[in-house]
Amino acid sequence: MLVKKKKNSKESEESPIIFLGGGITERNLERILQESGAKEFHCSARHSMPSLMEYKNKNTSMGGTLSPPEFITKVASYEKVKNLVFVARSVLP
């Protein structure tokens, strides 16, 4: 969770705004917004897709014992963003 400060138009002092992030998905966003009272959130909305690398040497690992898939990349998903916005608009005033 991040907290950012925003100038409140009714007051001369800055007031904190709860800004949620980390692990937010289409499945948990509604509950998170309702329980936290937050009005804003941040998420990557990524999905995995095959890498566009042309040369793939499957005999060589990038390292680590728990090697993540090396020929997969994560990109922001328009569908996930659209669904998250729909969920947020259904919860937020």
Secondary structure, 3 states (H helix, E strand, C coil): CEEEEEECCCCCCEEEEEEEECCCCCCCHHHHHHHHCCCEEECCCEEEEECCCCCCCCCCCCCCCCCCCCCEEEEECHHHHHHHHHHHHHHCC
